[in-house]
């Protein structure tokens, strides 16, 4: 079915980046700084890796690391993660927009430009 094939191709080429972006947003910057498996198995560093990669109770650090590596490998490595989480996650920018954006002043300017007198 050529229509279905083209629809699928369009959605795949458009949505794969959004899927990767969402996976990186949910996983967080840890994907770009995830320790090596050798660090986890090391007698010297393993206990620290397990401690600081602890998530919800019942999910070992090893499992969390495997999932993060899977996401990393399925979504093009760390370059996209660095783009998203370098200098803070996207939510940090949104918070700063609200803090520094002076929205009330911009609304006032827009009303003035549109000649709205309220």
Buried (B, 14 or more C-beta within 10 A) or exposed (E): EEEEEEEEEEEEEEEEEEEBBEBBBEBBBBBBEBBEEEBBEBEEBBEEBBEEBEEEEEEEBBEBBEBBEEBBEEBEEBEBBBEBBEEEBEEEEEEEEEEEEEEEEEEEEEEEEEEEEE
